[in-house]
Amino acid sequence: MTLNKKQNLLRECLTVLLLIAAVAATEYFFFELWRLDWHVPMLYGGDGIYWVGQVQRSYGELTGSLGWPFYQPPSPYEPNYDLIYDAFVAFVGLFTKDTGVVFNLYVLVIPFANALAGYAVFRMAGMRRWLAFAFGLTFGLCPYVQQRLAGHMMLAAVEFVPFSVLLCLWCVEDPTFGRPGKGFFRNRRNWLAIAFAWGIANNGAAYYPYFTCFFLCITALCLILRDRRLSAGVPCLLTIGEIVAWMIPDFFPMVLGQLAGVGSTLTNGVYRSPIGADIYSLRISSLLLSPNGYGWDKLANWLQRYFHLLATDEGPMYNENGYGYLGIVGILGFLALLVMLFKTHVWHSGKTEQPRLGDRFWLLSRLNVAALLLASIASFGGLIGIFVRFIRGYNRISPYIAFFALLAVGLWVEKRLRTLQGRRKQIFAVVLTLVMAYGYWEQQGLFNPQYEEVQTTWYQDEAFMEQVEETAGENAVVFQLPYMKNFENGSLNNMWDYTLLRGPLHSDTLRFSYGAGYGTENDIWYRETSELEPDAMVAELRAQGVAGIYLDLDGYAVEEQQETLESLVEAAGCGMDRVIEHESGMIYYIPLT
């Protein structure tokens, strides 16, 4: 039966709505959203608390309260490397400034964007609706995304990864794409490429633009070697140029900051070790080993013991690079693409009327192995990391590998569905449905925030800071201990990075010592003052008009905690009856006035 354009559009819209409903149902049941208090951020620690702070900073309500008593306005040389996030927060901010609501919406919207982008590219690659629906849903909530949601939310937003792969396909399959000339803007794909380039450039904190440009370089190399002429790589190089052009406005302020010797958040205070690219590189074993034990509890327990041994024995070498699991379907595609490397094939992409499956497999297999050569431990990424230190988390190439694998399986399935007939087609469809359903179910449960624990801490902090505000008075300066560098200080004993933001997040009237750019006047004073003996410290704080000390005992060794508290209270001369104690018993406010 042939459908007209109106019927096709209607079915497309219905499929998209069904995909949105499926993602919503998945989040509700597997993320257990009935436990969520929308006014409380679902994540409230480490990198999660940093992004909670970013929400408030977007409204201009946080930056001005950090880095006192020698407050300096933020550097004018601030790069903007994740404009997609900023645009979303600004849009939601038109309707509400509730930190919890905005933060939670951002986290929960990410899988929707990923799934819809995957669906769109699967459809443009020639997959039928219900098949693109299934693979889009699988990609939108793939294990990498779920694990990244628990901290680096911007890295979980992989909605432009499918479009990056699509650009590679267009470069090799469409002879009119990306060719400069009079007819350039008459090709709709060229307009779409410019739009995709903007999204890629403003997504993933420079990692995803970097990886996309790498894969376009590999695609260009394949074309140049095949055709034996440099002009064959022009579409890829032009697309890279479009991405770079969109990135220049984002990163140009950082360059100006370096030239002016001022620095910025990214250049001032963040030391990137040349071995970071090896430490945070890709582990092939992590692509294949399921944190869920492939759905078997006993196997999951055994694998968790193995992961624990890795973390214990390998120390820093086993870290976020354990987040690359591809899922059942992804593993099948990944292994198939590796096998394809050993198959002889004459690559005819761009020279046939319609794209051929074998040609697409050939390209995807090359992109797949190039990803391994770049990102695996002690590979080319480690060599690049000696010179380009900002890019160090090469394990973050995982969503590209996942999409290569899913696209390869999806295209193969599409061809089988077109060639099989009768009972064999029915059996194949049933087996496919079971595998996809099993793969979808098995990869769930990797994002499970501790809602009640976070809510308890959030409201305790809120009550504590209300008392501190009342005691200290409006616009008072609070000195925070222990000293913590901003940003990426690392954990101090049992206190995670960024934990000292908890106080500022709950106060509209106080100003805090934490949060100044590393190496600034306030940061140096903050660090040096924190190293003084209690009596000398209190004398210096009073000389600078500081109203009190915010003390987080989690930042000290257990055997030092009580002694630290008592010595500071004695130096302040206020007595424990005037000290405000947090309900947790680990945070105190010691008044100095």
Backbone torsions as a table, in degrees:
resi	resn	phi	psi	omega
1	MET	NA	128.1	179.8
2	THR	-93.3	127.3	-179.5
3	LEU	-98.0	144.2	174.8
4	ASN	-80.7	175.0	-175.5
5	LYS	-60.9	-39.1	-179.0
6	LYS	-65.1	-42.2	179.0
7	GLN	-66.7	-40.9	177.6
8	ASN	-61.0	-44.6	-179.9
9	LEU	-62.7	-41.5	179.7
10	LEU	-62.4	-44.8	-179.4
11	ARG	-67.1	-35.4	177.5
12	GLU	-63.4	-44.7	-179.8
13	CYS	-64.4	-40.1	179.4
14	LEU	-65.4	-38.9	178.4
15	THR	-65.4	-41.4	178.4
16	VAL	-63.0	-43.1	178.1
17	LEU	-63.3	-38.2	177.5
18	LEU	-65.2	-39.0	177.7
19	LEU	-64.4	-42.6	177.2
20	ILE	-61.1	-42.7	179.1
21	ALA	-64.8	-37.7	-179.6
22	ALA	-67.0	-41.4	177.3
23	VAL	-64.4	-42.3	179.8
24	ALA	-61.5	-44.0	179.5
25	ALA	-65.1	-39.7	178.6
26	THR	-61.5	-47.4	179.4
27	GLU	-62.8	-42.6	-175.9
28	TYR	-62.6	-45.7	-174.5
29	PHE	-83.2	-44.0	-175.3
30	PHE	-84.4	-26.4	173.8
31	PHE	-90.3	-4.1	177.8
32	GLU	52.9	55.8	-173.1
33	LEU	-70.1	-13.2	176.1
34	TRP	-65.8	-16.1	177.9
35	ARG	-88.3	-7.6	-172.9
36	LEU	-80.5	132.3	168.1
37	ASP	-97.0	111.9	-171.8
38	TRP	-63.2	-21.1	-179.2
39	HIS	-84.9	-1.0	-179.8
40	VAL	-121.2	126.9	176.7
41	PRO	-57.2	136.6	-177.5
42	MET	-70.6	-17.9	176.3
43	LEU	-122.5	137.8	-172.8
44	TYR	-154.3	57.9	179.0
45	GLY	-175.6	148.6	178.2
46	GLY	57.6	-134.5	180.0
47	ASP	-63.0	-27.0	176.7
48	GLY	-61.3	-45.1	-179.1
49	ILE	-69.2	-29.4	175.1
50	TYR	-60.4	-42.4	-179.1
51	TRP	-75.0	-27.4	170.3
52	VAL	-61.8	-43.3	177.0
53	GLY	-63.1	-35.8	178.8
54	GLN	-62.7	-35.5	177.4
55	VAL	-61.4	-49.2	179.8
56	GLN	-67.2	-36.2	179.3
57	ARG	-63.7	-32.3	179.3
58	SER	-62.6	-27.0	178.5
59	TYR	-91.6	0.6	-178.8
60	GLY	74.7	19.9	-174.6
61	GLU	-102.7	2.5	-174.4
62	LEU	-123.5	-47.3	-172.5
63	THR	-53.7	-42.8	-177.1
64	GLY	-66.6	-11.8	180.0
65	SER	-100.0	2.9	-177.0
66	LEU	-108.4	151.8	174.4
67	GLY	78.1	44.6	178.1
68	TRP	-109.9	159.1	12.6
69	PRO	-86.9	-5.1	-179.8
70	PHE	-102.1	59.4	-174.9
71	TYR	-63.1	135.8	173.8
72	GLN	-124.5	134.2	177.7
73	PRO	-56.6	151.7	-179.8
74	PRO	-57.2	148.6	178.0
75	SER	-58.5	138.1	175.6
76	PRO	-71.1	-8.2	-176.6
77	TYR	-100.8	61.0	-178.6
78	GLU	-102.9	120.2	177.7
79	PRO	-72.7	155.8	175.2
80	ASN	-123.3	96.4	-171.5
81	TYR	-105.7	9.9	177.4
82	ASP	-148.6	63.6	-174.4
83	LEU	-64.4	-26.6	178.4
84	ILE	-59.7	-44.9	177.9
85	TYR	-61.2	-48.2	-177.8
86	ASP	-60.9	-40.3	-180.0
87	ALA	-63.8	-40.8	-179.9
88	PHE	-65.3	-47.2	-179.4
89	VAL	-62.2	-40.9	179.0
90	ALA	-63.4	-39.0	179.9
91	PHE	-66.4	-49.1	179.6
92	VAL	-64.1	-33.1	179.8
93	GLY	-64.0	-17.1	175.3
94	LEU	-67.2	-21.7	-174.4
95	PHE	-110.6	-29.8	179.9
96	THR	-155.8	145.3	175.0
97	LYS	-108.8	13.1	178.7
98	ASP	-68.4	115.3	-175.5
99	THR	-56.7	-44.7	-178.5
100	GLY	-63.3	-44.6	-178.6
101	VAL	-63.0	-48.2	-178.0
102	VAL	-63.7	-45.2	-179.5
103	PHE	-61.6	-48.4	-177.3
104	ASN	-65.5	-37.8	177.3
105	LEU	-62.9	-42.2	179.7
106	TYR	-60.6	-46.2	-179.8
107	VAL	-61.8	-45.3	-173.1
108	LEU	-77.3	-22.9	179.9
109	VAL	-76.3	-26.2	-175.1
110	ILE	-54.3	-50.9	179.5
111	PRO	-60.9	-31.9	176.7
112	PHE	-62.0	-48.6	-179.4
113	ALA	-62.2	-41.7	179.6
114	ASN	-62.1	-46.8	-177.4
115	ALA	-65.1	-43.0	-179.1
116	LEU	-66.4	-40.0	177.8
117	ALA	-64.9	-43.4	177.5
118	GLY	-60.9	-44.9	179.0
119	TYR	-58.7	-45.6	-177.8
120	ALA	-60.1	-44.3	-177.9
121	VAL	-72.6	-38.8	175.7
122	PHE	-59.9	-39.6	177.7
123	ARG	-66.9	-44.3	-179.6
124	MET	-66.9	-23.1	177.0
125	ALA	-81.6	-6.0	174.5
126	GLY	107.8	10.2	179.8
127	MET	-84.5	144.5	178.8
128	ARG	-68.4	163.9	-169.5
129	ARG	-58.4	-54.0	-172.9
130	TRP	-66.7	-29.4	177.6
131	LEU	-72.0	-43.6	176.8
132	ALA	-63.3	-34.9	176.0
133	PHE	-59.9	-50.0	-176.9
134	ALA	-63.7	-44.1	-178.8
135	PHE	-74.4	-32.7	175.5
136	GLY	-63.9	-41.8	178.1
137	LEU	-64.6	-40.9	179.2
138	THR	-62.6	-43.5	-179.6
139	PHE	-71.4	-40.7	-176.4
140	GLY	-59.7	-31.3	-179.8
141	LEU	-121.2	36.7	-179.8
142	CYS	-66.3	159.9	-175.6
143	PRO	-55.0	-40.9	179.8
144	TYR	-57.3	-45.2	-179.2
145	VAL	-62.9	-47.2	-177.3
146	GLN	-62.6	-40.2	-179.1
147	GLN	-73.0	-34.7	178.4
148	ARG	-71.9	-25.7	177.7
149	LEU	-60.0	-24.1	-176.3
150	ALA	-79.5	8.2	179.0
151	GLY	-169.6	-67.4	-179.8
152	HIS	-90.9	74.7	-176.6
153	MET	-59.8	-35.7	-178.6
154	MET	-63.0	-28.2	178.0
155	LEU	-81.2	-22.2	174.6
156	ALA	-73.3	-19.4	179.4
157	ALA	-80.9	83.9	-175.5
158	VAL	-103.8	28.6	-174.4
159	GLU	-65.5	-18.8	179.5
160	PHE	-97.9	-0.7	174.3
161	VAL	-62.5	-48.0	177.2
162	PRO	-57.9	-39.1	-179.9
163	PHE	-69.3	-30.7	175.4
164	SER	-62.4	-43.6	178.7
165	VAL	-67.6	-38.2	178.4
166	LEU	-61.2	-39.4	178.0
167	LEU	-61.2	-39.7	176.6
168	CYS	-61.6	-41.5	178.4
169	LEU	-64.4	-43.6	179.7
170	TRP	-62.3	-38.4	-178.8
171	CYS	-61.1	-32.4	-176.5
172	VAL	-99.6	-21.0	-173.2
173	GLU	-103.2	-21.2	-177.0
174	ASP	-112.5	106.1	-178.1
175	PRO	-64.2	-17.3	-178.7
176	THR	-97.0	-5.2	-176.1
177	PHE	-82.5	136.7	173.1
178	GLY	65.7	25.6	179.1
179	ARG	-105.3	112.5	179.9
180	PRO	-59.4	143.1	179.5
181	GLY	156.6	-177.7	-176.6
182	LYS	-62.6	-33.0	-177.0
183	GLY	-90.4	10.4	-174.5
184	PHE	-56.4	-49.6	-174.4
185	PHE	-83.0	0.0	174.2
186	ARG	-87.0	-10.2	177.5
187	ASN	-91.5	114.6	-177.0
188	ARG	-59.2	-32.0	-179.4
189	ARG	-64.6	-32.3	178.1
190	ASN	-65.5	-38.1	175.6
191	TRP	-65.6	-43.7	178.5
192	LEU	-62.9	-37.9	-180.0
193	ALA	-62.9	-38.2	178.1
194	ILE	-64.5	-40.9	178.0
195	ALA	-66.8	-43.4	177.9
196	PHE	-61.7	-40.4	-179.1
197	ALA	-60.9	-38.6	177.3
198	TRP	-62.0	-46.9	-179.4
199	GLY	-64.3	-41.7	179.3
200	ILE	-63.1	-42.2	-177.8
201	ALA	-66.3	-26.1	-175.0
202	ASN	-110.7	32.4	-176.5
203	ASN	-143.6	135.8	171.7
204	GLY	85.4	21.1	173.9
205	ALA	52.0	43.8	176.4
206	ALA	78.9	-16.2	-179.9
207	TYR	-68.2	-49.1	-176.5
208	TYR	-70.4	-36.6	171.0
209	PRO	-61.0	-40.7	179.9
210	TYR	-62.2	-48.4	-179.5
211	PHE	-66.1	-39.0	179.1
212	THR	-61.6	-45.1	178.2
213	CYS	-62.8	-35.5	177.3
214	PHE	-62.2	-46.8	-178.9
215	PHE	-67.8	-33.1	174.7
216	LEU	-66.9	-35.6	175.4
217	CYS	-64.3	-42.1	177.8
218	ILE	-63.1	-42.2	178.2
219	THR	-61.8	-43.9	178.3
220	ALA	-61.1	-42.0	179.8
221	LEU	-61.0	-43.1	178.3
222	CYS	-60.1	-44.0	-179.1
223	LEU	-66.8	-44.0	-178.3
224	ILE	-64.7	-43.0	179.8
225	LEU	-67.9	-35.6	179.5
226	ARG	-70.0	-48.7	-174.3
227	ASP	-88.7	-11.8	178.5
228	ARG	58.6	39.8	174.5
229	ARG	-152.2	138.4	-176.7
230	LEU	-65.1	-30.5	-177.3
231	SER	-63.5	-18.3	179.3
232	ALA	-64.9	-24.3	-178.9
233	GLY	-92.3	4.1	-177.1
234	VAL	-57.0	-46.7	-179.6
235	PRO	-56.8	-40.3	179.7
236	CYS	-67.1	-45.2	-177.8
237	LEU	-67.4	-36.4	177.1
238	LEU	-64.9	-40.7	178.9
239	THR	-65.3	-39.4	174.8
240	ILE	-60.3	-42.7	179.0
241	GLY	-60.6	-37.6	178.5
242	GLU	-64.8	-41.9	178.8
243	ILE	-64.3	-46.5	-179.5
244	VAL	-62.3	-40.0	-179.9
245	ALA	-61.0	-38.7	177.9
246	TRP	-71.7	-26.3	-178.3
247	MET	-79.9	-25.0	-176.8
248	ILE	-56.1	-48.1	178.3
249	PRO	-61.7	-29.0	-179.3
250	ASP	-72.2	-41.2	-172.1
251	PHE	-104.3	-9.4	179.8
252	PHE	-58.2	-39.8	176.3
253	PRO	-57.6	-35.1	179.2
254	MET	-65.6	-40.3	178.3
255	VAL	-63.7	-43.4	177.8
256	LEU	-60.3	-40.4	178.8
257	GLY	-61.8	-41.4	178.7
258	GLN	-65.7	-42.5	179.8
259	LEU	-65.3	-35.3	-179.4
260	ALA	-83.5	-5.9	-179.9
261	GLY	73.6	17.3	-178.7
262	VAL	-94.7	-39.1	-178.4
263	GLY	80.6	-178.4	179.0
264	SER	-151.6	-176.6	-179.5
265	THR	-54.6	-37.6	-176.0
266	LEU	-82.4	-28.3	-174.9
267	THR	-102.6	-16.0	-173.7
268	ASN	-109.2	98.8	174.0
269	GLY	105.9	3.9	179.1
270	VAL	-115.8	103.6	179.5
271	TYR	-88.2	124.1	177.0
272	ARG	-107.4	114.1	180.0
273	SER	-70.8	144.5	177.1
274	PRO	-65.5	-16.1	177.6
275	ILE	-94.0	1.3	179.7
276	GLY	-60.3	-34.1	-179.8
277	ALA	-65.8	-27.3	174.7
278	ASP	-81.2	-41.6	-177.5
279	ILE	-62.6	-41.6	-176.9
280	TYR	-103.7	33.1	-178.1
281	SER	-87.3	-179.5	-174.1
282	LEU	-83.0	139.4	173.6
283	ARG	-112.3	117.9	-179.9
284	ILE	-61.1	-36.0	179.2
285	SER	-60.8	-33.7	179.7
286	SER	-70.4	-22.8	175.6
287	LEU	-69.6	-26.6	-170.8
288	LEU	-107.0	-21.7	-175.9
289	LEU	-95.0	125.8	-175.5
290	SER	-86.6	126.7	173.1
291	PRO	-62.8	-21.4	179.4
292	ASN	-92.9	4.5	-179.8
293	GLY	64.7	28.1	-179.0
294	TYR	57.7	28.0	177.6
295	GLY	92.9	1.0	-179.4
296	TRP	-108.4	120.1	-174.9
297	ASP	-60.1	-42.8	-178.3
298	LYS	-64.2	-42.2	178.8
299	LEU	-68.1	-36.0	177.5
300	ALA	-62.5	-43.4	179.0
301	ASN	-62.6	-41.7	-179.9
302	TRP	-65.5	-43.0	179.8
303	LEU	-66.6	-36.8	177.8
304	GLN	-63.0	-37.0	175.6
305	ARG	-65.1	-38.1	177.5
306	TYR	-64.8	-44.3	178.8
307	PHE	-62.8	-37.4	178.6
308	HIS	-64.2	-40.8	177.6
309	LEU	-63.8	-40.0	177.1
310	LEU	-60.1	-46.9	-178.8
311	ALA	-63.8	-33.5	-178.4
312	THR	-78.4	-47.8	-174.0
313	ASP	-80.0	-35.7	-176.8
314	GLU	-96.0	-9.7	175.6
315	GLY	55.2	-123.3	-174.9
316	PRO	-65.3	-16.4	-179.0
317	MET	-74.7	-15.2	175.4
318	TYR	-114.0	109.0	-171.2
319	ASN	-145.7	-130.7	178.1
320	GLU	-66.3	-10.3	177.4
321	ASN	-71.4	0.4	172.9
322	GLY	-87.9	6.2	-174.9
323	TYR	-98.0	14.4	-170.0
324	GLY	-92.8	4.1	-174.9
325	TYR	-48.6	132.0	-172.6
326	LEU	-90.0	-14.9	-173.3
327	GLY	85.7	164.4	-175.0
328	ILE	-58.4	-52.7	-177.9
329	VAL	-66.2	-39.4	178.8
330	GLY	-61.6	-39.0	178.3
331	ILE	-62.0	-44.6	180.0
332	LEU	-59.5	-44.5	179.5
333	GLY	-67.7	-40.8	-179.8
334	PHE	-61.1	-48.2	-179.9
335	LEU	-66.0	-38.4	178.7
336	ALA	-62.7	-39.9	179.5
337	LEU	-67.2	-33.3	175.6
338	LEU	-67.2	-40.5	178.0
339	VAL	-63.0	-36.8	-178.4
340	MET	-60.1	-22.6	179.1
341	LEU	-64.4	-23.7	-177.3
342	PHE	-96.9	5.4	-179.1
343	LYS	-101.5	128.4	177.4
344	THR	-70.7	130.8	-179.5
345	HIS	-152.7	133.4	174.9
346	VAL	-91.1	116.2	-170.8
347	TRP	-84.9	116.7	-176.0
348	HIS	-115.2	16.3	-177.2
349	SER	-53.7	134.6	179.8
350	GLY	85.5	-8.2	-178.6
351	LYS	-112.7	4.5	177.4
352	THR	-117.4	156.5	-177.4
353	GLU	-62.9	-41.4	178.0
354	GLN	-121.8	145.5	177.5
355	PRO	-58.6	136.8	179.9
356	ARG	-101.5	143.8	-177.5
357	LEU	-59.3	-43.4	-179.0
358	GLY	-61.3	-37.3	178.3
359	ASP	-66.6	-40.5	178.9
360	ARG	-66.8	-41.8	176.3
361	PHE	-59.6	-40.7	-178.6
362	TRP	-59.3	-47.7	-179.2
363	LEU	-67.2	-46.5	-178.7
364	LEU	-61.3	-36.2	179.2
365	SER	-66.6	-35.8	177.7
366	ARG	-71.2	-41.1	176.9
367	LEU	-64.1	-38.0	-179.5
368	ASN	-63.4	-48.9	-178.1
369	VAL	-72.4	-30.1	175.7
370	ALA	-63.9	-37.4	176.6
371	ALA	-61.3	-41.7	178.9
372	LEU	-66.4	-41.2	-179.0
373	LEU	-67.0	-33.1	178.9
374	LEU	-76.4	-43.6	-162.5
375	ALA	-104.3	-17.1	-176.3
376	SER	-67.9	162.1	-179.3
377	ILE	-57.0	134.1	177.2
378	ALA	59.8	36.1	179.4
379	SER	-111.1	-156.4	-174.1
380	PHE	-66.3	-29.1	177.2
381	GLY	-60.9	-36.2	177.8
382	GLY	-64.3	-37.0	177.5
383	LEU	-68.8	-42.4	178.4
384	ILE	-63.5	-35.6	-178.0
385	GLY	-62.9	-19.0	176.8
386	ILE	-64.7	-32.8	-175.1
387	PHE	-106.9	-36.4	-179.1
388	VAL	-110.7	90.1	-169.9
389	ARG	-85.3	-19.3	-178.4
390	PHE	-65.3	-36.7	176.2
391	ILE	-88.0	109.3	-177.7
392	ARG	-132.5	-25.1	-175.8
393	GLY	-86.9	69.9	-175.3
394	TYR	-67.6	-16.0	174.9
395	ASN	-62.5	-17.0	-177.6
396	ARG	-75.0	4.8	173.0
397	ILE	-80.6	-6.7	-175.1
398	SER	-53.1	-43.0	-178.7
399	PRO	-63.8	-26.6	174.8
400	TYR	-67.7	-45.3	178.5
401	ILE	-61.2	-40.9	178.5
402	ALA	-61.9	-42.1	-178.2
403	PHE	-72.2	-37.8	174.1
404	PHE	-54.1	-47.2	-175.8
405	ALA	-65.3	-46.5	-178.9
406	LEU	-65.6	-40.0	179.0
407	LEU	-64.4	-40.9	179.0
408	ALA	-62.3	-46.2	179.3
409	VAL	-64.8	-44.0	-178.3
410	GLY	-61.8	-42.2	179.2
411	LEU	-66.7	-38.7	177.4
412	TRP	-64.7	-43.5	179.0
413	VAL	-62.7	-42.2	179.2
414	GLU	-58.6	-44.0	179.2
415	LYS	-65.2	-40.7	179.2
416	ARG	-63.5	-39.4	179.5
417	LEU	-66.0	-28.4	179.8
418	ARG	-81.2	-27.9	-175.9
419	THR	-95.7	-30.0	-179.7
420	LEU	-73.8	152.0	-179.5
421	GLN	-134.2	156.1	171.4
422	GLY	58.4	-134.8	-173.5
423	ARG	-65.2	-35.5	179.6
424	ARG	-63.2	-37.4	178.2
425	LYS	-67.4	-38.8	179.3
426	GLN	-65.3	-44.7	178.8
427	ILE	-62.5	-43.2	179.1
428	PHE	-61.1	-41.7	-179.5
429	ALA	-64.7	-39.2	179.5
430	VAL	-66.1	-47.0	179.2
431	VAL	-60.9	-42.6	178.8
432	LEU	-60.1	-45.1	-179.8
433	THR	-61.2	-41.8	-179.9
434	LEU	-65.9	-42.5	-179.9
435	VAL	-65.3	-44.6	-179.4
436	MET	-65.1	-41.4	179.7
437	ALA	-65.4	-42.3	178.7
438	TYR	-64.1	-44.0	179.0
439	GLY	-62.8	-40.9	177.8
440	TYR	-63.1	-45.4	-179.0
441	TRP	-67.2	-41.8	-174.0
442	GLU	-65.8	-30.3	-175.6
443	GLN	-87.9	2.1	179.5
444	GLN	-83.7	165.7	175.1
445	GLY	88.4	5.7	-179.0
446	LEU	-87.3	-8.3	174.2
447	PHE	-119.5	109.2	-175.4
448	ASN	-145.0	77.4	-178.9
449	PRO	-61.1	152.0	177.7
450	GLN	-87.1	75.3	-171.8
451	TYR	-54.0	-54.5	-174.9
452	GLU	-62.8	-40.1	178.9
453	GLU	-63.4	-43.3	179.2
454	VAL	-65.1	-43.2	-179.5
455	GLN	-62.4	-41.3	178.3
456	THR	-60.8	-48.4	-179.7
457	THR	-63.1	-41.9	-178.1
458	TRP	-60.1	-49.9	-177.8
459	TYR	-71.7	-31.4	174.0
460	GLN	-64.6	-43.2	177.9
461	ASP	-62.4	-40.8	-179.8
462	GLU	-61.5	-45.9	179.8
463	ALA	-66.2	-40.2	-179.9
464	PHE	-62.6	-46.6	-177.3
465	MET	-69.6	-27.4	174.0
466	GLU	-62.0	-42.0	178.2
467	GLN	-67.0	-40.5	179.9
468	VAL	-63.9	-43.7	179.2
469	GLU	-59.6	-42.7	-179.1
470	GLU	-65.2	-39.3	-178.6
471	THR	-75.3	-44.8	-173.8
472	ALA	-76.6	-33.4	-177.3
473	GLY	93.1	160.9	-175.7
474	GLU	-66.3	138.5	178.3
475	ASN	65.4	15.6	177.1
476	ALA	-70.6	151.9	178.6
477	VAL	-98.6	132.2	-179.4
478	VAL	-116.1	130.5	179.2
479	PHE	-94.2	128.0	-174.3
480	GLN	-106.9	135.4	178.2
481	LEU	-127.4	147.2	-2.2
482	PRO	-77.2	167.1	177.6
483	TYR	-60.9	136.8	175.6
484	MET	-139.0	126.5	-179.6
485	LYS	-69.5	148.0	175.3
486	ASN	-117.3	121.6	-0.6
487	PHE	-118.3	-179.1	-176.2
488	GLU	56.6	54.4	175.2
489	ASN	-74.0	-35.7	-170.7
490	GLY	94.2	165.5	-177.0
491	SER	-71.5	149.0	172.3
492	LEU	-118.4	108.3	-176.5
493	ASN	51.7	-112.7	-178.2
494	ASN	-102.6	15.4	-179.8
495	MET	-108.0	117.9	-177.8
496	TRP	-72.5	164.4	173.3
497	ASP	-57.6	146.1	177.3
498	TYR	70.4	2.2	-176.2
499	THR	-60.3	-29.9	-179.3
500	LEU	-69.3	-2.8	172.9
501	LEU	-76.0	-14.3	-176.6
502	ARG	-58.2	-41.5	178.1
503	GLY	-64.5	-55.1	180.0
504	PRO	-58.1	-32.6	-179.5
505	LEU	-63.4	-23.3	-175.5
506	HIS	-110.2	16.4	180.0
507	SER	-134.1	130.5	176.0
508	ASP	-101.0	-7.7	-172.7
509	THR	-118.8	-16.3	-176.1
510	LEU	-97.1	162.5	176.1
511	ARG	-124.7	147.5	-167.1
512	PHE	-129.1	152.6	-179.2
513	SER	-74.8	-30.0	-177.7
514	TYR	-73.2	150.8	169.1
515	GLY	107.6	-2.9	177.8
516	ALA	-74.7	152.6	176.6
517	GLY	-59.2	139.1	-176.6
518	TYR	-60.3	132.3	179.3
519	GLY	88.9	-3.0	177.7
520	THR	-77.3	170.6	-178.1
521	GLU	-56.3	-45.2	-177.4
522	ASN	-69.1	-38.1	-179.2
523	ASP	-64.0	-42.5	178.7
524	ILE	-64.0	-45.2	177.9
525	TRP	-62.4	-41.9	-179.3
526	TYR	-59.6	-48.3	-179.1
527	ARG	-65.5	-47.6	-177.4
528	GLU	-65.7	-38.5	179.4
529	THR	-67.6	-37.4	-179.5
530	SER	-65.5	-20.2	-178.4
531	GLU	-89.9	-4.7	-179.5
532	LEU	-74.7	158.1	172.0
533	GLU	-65.1	154.1	-173.7
534	PRO	-51.1	-45.7	-178.1
535	ASP	-64.0	-45.2	179.3
536	ALA	-67.1	-36.9	178.9
537	MET	-62.9	-49.0	-179.1
538	VAL	-61.7	-39.1	178.2
539	ALA	-62.3	-43.2	179.7
540	GLU	-66.9	-39.9	-179.8
541	LEU	-64.6	-41.8	178.7
542	ARG	-66.6	-35.6	178.5
543	ALA	-64.5	-28.2	179.9
544	GLN	-95.4	7.7	176.3
545	GLY	75.7	22.0	178.7
546	VAL	-73.7	134.1	-174.5
547	ALA	-83.5	-28.0	-176.9
548	GLY	-174.6	174.2	-177.9
549	ILE	-113.7	127.9	173.3
550	TYR	-96.8	112.7	-173.0
551	LEU	-114.8	119.1	175.9
552	ASP	-106.2	106.4	-175.4
553	LEU	-69.6	-17.9	176.7
554	ASP	-61.3	-20.4	-179.8
555	GLY	-80.7	-0.9	-178.7
556	TYR	-116.8	156.0	173.7
557	ALA	-61.7	147.1	-175.0
558	VAL	-53.2	-42.5	-176.4
559	GLU	-71.2	-12.8	-178.9
560	GLU	-101.4	-10.8	-169.7
561	GLN	-63.0	-54.2	-176.0
562	GLN	-65.0	-39.7	179.6
563	GLU	-64.3	-40.4	179.5
564	THR	-62.4	-46.6	179.5
565	LEU	-60.1	-49.6	-176.5
566	GLU	-63.8	-40.2	-177.9
567	SER	-68.3	-35.9	179.0
568	LEU	-72.0	-39.5	177.4
569	VAL	-64.2	-41.3	178.4
570	GLU	-63.9	-42.3	-179.6
571	ALA	-66.1	-35.9	179.3
572	ALA	-73.1	-23.7	178.6
573	GLY	65.7	30.4	-175.9
574	CYS	-102.6	-20.6	-177.4
575	GLY	81.2	148.5	-177.1
576	MET	-65.8	-21.8	-178.7
577	ASP	-67.6	-21.9	179.2
578	ARG	-97.3	-9.5	179.9
579	VAL	-76.2	134.2	177.7
580	ILE	-92.3	126.4	-177.5
581	GLU	-107.7	131.8	174.4
582	HIS	-68.5	148.9	-176.9
583	GLU	-60.5	-26.0	179.0
584	SER	-72.6	-19.2	-177.2
585	GLY	80.1	8.8	-177.2
586	MET	-116.0	-9.5	-179.8
587	ILE	-124.3	136.8	-177.6
588	TYR	-135.4	150.8	170.5
589	TYR	-116.7	121.3	-178.0
590	ILE	-109.0	108.8	-178.5
591	PRO	-71.2	143.7	178.3
592	LEU	-111.7	-3.1	-178.4
593	THR	-121.3	NA	NA
